Amino acid sequence: MEFLKAEGLGNDFVMVQGAEPTAEQIRRWCDRRTGIGADGVLRVSRPDHREAVARMQYWNADGTPAGMCGNGLRCVARYVFDGGWSKERLFTIQTPTGMRQVEILDDGMIRVELGPYRVGSGLRIRGRSFTTADVGNPHAVTFVEEGSELETVPLRSVGLALQGHQSFPEGVNVEFAAGTAHGFRVRVWERGAGETRACGTGAAAVAAVAFQRGCVGSATEIELPGGPLAVELIEGVAWITGPAVLVFSGTIPDRTGNGETRASEAR
């Protein structure tokens, strides 16, 4: 099977066409020591609806499916546009959460619609206050003081603990956010993947919670370990703008067992 490695702000993916992968295949491909290495797997196929030019599916590195992946959507948009699936810079991609518009900007950045967002209730867990949010997948956002505290928060232990919490029966993405002059610095623990260098829906979740509290306007910048994302909240719908890079392509061996994945630089 042919694959393409793609990344958006260091949030990286194995992208495939063809048959829907199994959970075991996904775990094997995403393994950073014995596989290709990625935070998740994207499958690109022809859409079921006329208004879309492509269909996107996404699975976390542990093989579990997710409804939306913002960085993954930008990578799919880049692949679709560069591959000539669309001659227009503004087009629609079918996702598990519905039809989503994407736009290839003149500067190479990609603006994508994540869909409706919803800010939920407040929770007190492990001595911290969290606010729930949904951006096509579940999030728990907590705010900390700017400075060294963001670098030393127990992201891994809290992220793992919240996966088993009764409020999140299907797991949850966890965001620690610290205010800056332009927006927020954020670290994210993604369900099924662990800490990642960027999370598009996580950036939107932080912006949505902060917007509801009156801390920011409808447009803000979220600085992630992999770089900045611009977030816009327009009439209850979240949009993000950032880069997407096709890194390299290769072939996944047909059989499980010994064998190397042959890779070549993406064009």
C-alpha positions in Angstrom: 0.0 0.0 0.0 1.2 3.4 -0.9 1.3 6.1 1.8 2.2 9.7 2.3 3.6 11.3 5.4 2.1 14.7 6.2 2.3 17.2 9.0 0.7 20.4 10.3 2.8 22.2 12.9 4.4 18.9 13.8 1.1 17.1 14.3 2.0 14.2 11.9 -0.1 11.7 10.0 0.2 8.6 7.7 -2.1 9.3 4.8 -3.5 6.5 2.7 -6.1 5.7 0.0 -7.6 2.3 -0.7 -9.2 0.0 1.8 -10.1 1.2 5.3 -7.2 0.3 7.6 -7.7 -2.0 10.6 -7.0 -0.8 14.2 -3.9 -3.2 14.2 -2.6 -1.7 11.0 -3.0 1.8 12.3 -1.2 1.0 15.6 1.7 -0.6 13.6 2.0 2.3 11.1 2.0 4.9 13.9 4.7 3.2 16.0 7.7 5.5 16.0 10.2 2.7 16.5 8.9 -0.1 14.4 6.6 1.7 12.0 6.4 4.9 10.0 5.6 7.0 13.1 2.7 9.3 13.4 0.0 10.8 15.7 -2.7 9.2 13.6 -3.9 7.9 10.2 -5.8 9.8 7.5 -7.7 8.0 4.7 -8.6 10.0 1.6 -11.2 8.7 -0.8 -13.8 9.9 -3.3 -16.8 11.5 -1.6 -20.4 10.2 -1.2 -21.9 13.7 -1.8 -21.7 15.8 -5.0 -20.8 19.0 -3.1 -17.5 17.6 -1.8 -14.4 16.8 -3.8 -12.9 14.3 -1.3 -13.7 12.4 1.8 -11.6 12.3 4.9 -11.5 9.7 7.7 -9.2 9.9 10.8 -8.0 7.5 13.4 -5.8 8.2 16.5 -2.5 6.3 16.8 -4.1 3.7 19.1 -6.6 2.8 16.3 -9.6 4.6 17.7 -11.7 6.7 15.2 -12.2 10.5 15.7 -14.8 12.7 14.2 -12.6 15.7 13.5 -8.9 16.6 13.2 -8.1 20.1 12.3 -4.5 19.7 11.3 -5.4 16.5 9.5 -8.1 18.4 7.5 -5.5 20.9 6.4 -3.2 18.1 5.3 -6.0 16.5 3.3 -6.8 19.9 1.7 -3.2 20.3 0.7 -3.1 16.8 -0.8 -6.4 17.3 -2.7 -5.3 20.6 -4.1 -1.8 19.6 -5.0 -3.1 16.4 -6.6 -5.5 18.3 -8.9 -8.7 16.9 -7.3 -9.9 20.5 -7.2 -9.0 23.3 -9.6 -10.6 25.9 -7.2 -8.8 27.2 -4.1 -12.1 27.0 -2.1 -13.7 23.6 -2.0 -15.5 21.2 0.3 -14.3 18.0 2.0 -16.6 15.4 3.5 -15.7 14.4 7.1 -17.3 12.2 9.7 -18.8 15.3 11.3 -20.2 16.8 8.0 -19.2 18.8 5.0 -16.4 21.3 5.7 -15.1 24.1 3.6 -11.4 24.5 3.1 -9.4 27.3 1.3 -5.9 27.4 0.0 -4.6 30.9 0.6 -2.2 32.8 -1.7 0.5 32.7 1.0 0.4 28.9 1.1 -1.5 28.8 4.4 -4.7 26.7 4.6 -7.9 27.9 6.2 -10.4 25.2 7.2 -13.8 25.0 8.8 -13.9 22.7 11.8 -17.7 23.1 12.2 -19.9 24.1 15.1 -18.3 24.4 18.6 -20.0 24.1 21.9 -18.7 25.2 25.3 -20.0 23.0 28.1 -19.9 22.8 31.9 -17.1 23.4 34.4 -15.6 20.5 36.3 -13.2 20.2 39.2 -10.9 17.3 38.7 -7.7 16.5 40.6 -7.7 20.0 42.1 -8.0 21.8 38.8 -10.9 23.6 37.2 -11.7 22.4 33.7 -14.3 23.6 31.1 -15.6 21.1 28.7 -15.9 22.0 25.0 -16.8 20.1 21.8 -15.3 20.9 18.4 -16.3 17.6 16.6 -14.5 15.8 19.4 -14.4 16.3 23.2 -12.1 18.6 25.1 -11.3 19.7 28.7 -9.6 23.1 28.9 -7.8 24.5 32.0 -6.0 27.8 32.3 -2.6 28.4 34.2 -0.5 31.4 34.9 1.9 32.5 32.1 5.5 31.7 32.6 7.3 28.6 33.6 4.1 26.9 34.9 3.0 25.8 31.5 6.2 23.9 30.9 6.0 22.1 34.2 2.3 21.1 34.4 1.7 17.4 34.9 0.1 17.1 31.4 0.8 13.4 31.0 -0.6 12.3 34.3 -3.6 14.6 34.1 -4.3 13.6 30.5 -4.2 9.9 31.3 -6.3 10.3 34.4 -9.1 12.1 32.5 -9.3 9.3 30.0 -10.9 7.2 32.7 -13.1 9.9 34.2 -16.9 9.3 34.3 -17.5 12.6 32.5 -15.6 11.4 29.4 -16.7 7.8 28.6 -15.1 8.0 25.2 -11.9 9.8 26.3 -11.0 13.5 26.0 -8.4 15.8 24.7 -6.9 17.9 27.5 -5.6 21.5 27.0 -3.5 23.5 29.4 -3.5 27.2 28.3 -1.6 30.3 29.5 -2.5 33.8 28.3 -0.1 35.9 26.2 -0.2 39.4 24.7 -1.8 38.0 21.5 -3.7 35.0 22.7 -2.7 31.8 24.5 0.2 29.3 24.7 -1.2 25.8 24.8 -0.1 22.2 25.5 -2.3 19.4 24.5 -2.8 15.7 25.5 -4.7 14.0 22.7 -6.8 10.9 23.5 -5.3 7.9 21.7 -2.1 9.7 20.9 -0.6 11.4 24.0 1.0 14.8 23.9 1.3 16.2 20.4 3.0 19.3 19.0 -0.2 20.7 17.8 -4.0 20.1 17.9 -6.3 22.1 15.6 -9.5 21.3 17.5 -7.7 21.9 20.8 -6.7 25.3 19.7 -10.3 26.1 18.8 -11.5 24.7 22.1 -9.2 27.0 24.1 -10.3 30.0 21.9 -14.0 29.1 22.4 -13.8 28.8 26.2 -11.7 32.1 26.4 -14.2 33.9 24.1 -17.2 32.8 26.2 -15.4 34.2 29.3 -14.8 37.5 27.5 -11.0 37.1 27.6 -10.5 37.3 23.8 -12.4 38.4 20.7 -13.7 36.2 18.0 -10.3 36.0 16.4 -7.2 35.0 18.3 -3.8 33.3 18.0 -3.0 30.0 19.7 0.7 29.2 20.1 1.4 25.5 20.2 4.7 23.7 20.6 4.7 23.2 16.8 3.9 26.8 16.0 1.0 29.3 15.8 -2.6 28.7 14.6 -5.0 31.5 13.9 -8.5 30.7 15.2 -11.7 32.4 14.1 -15.1 31.9 15.7 -17.8 33.0 13.3 -21.5 32.6 14.2 -20.9 29.5 16.3 -18.5 27.9 13.8 -14.7 27.5 14.4 -12.1 28.0 11.7 -8.4 27.6 11.8 -5.6 28.8 9.5 -2.1 27.3 9.4 0.4 25.3 7.3 0.3 21.8 6.0 3.3 19.9 4.6 3.5 16.7 2.5 6.8 15.3 3.9 7.5 12.1 2.1 5.9 9.1 0.3 6.6 5.4 0.5 5.3 1.8 0.3 4.0 -0.2 3.2 4.9 -3.9 2.8 1.9 -6.1 2.1 2.8 -8.7 4.7 3.2 -8.3 8.4 6.7 -9.2 9.6 10.2 -8.4 8.5 10.7 -5.8 5.8 11.4 -2.1 5.4 9.2 0.7 4.3 10.7 2.3 1.2 10.4 6.0 1.3 11.1 8.8 -1.2 10.8 12.6 -0.8 7.4 14.0 -1.5 7.1 16.3 -4.5 
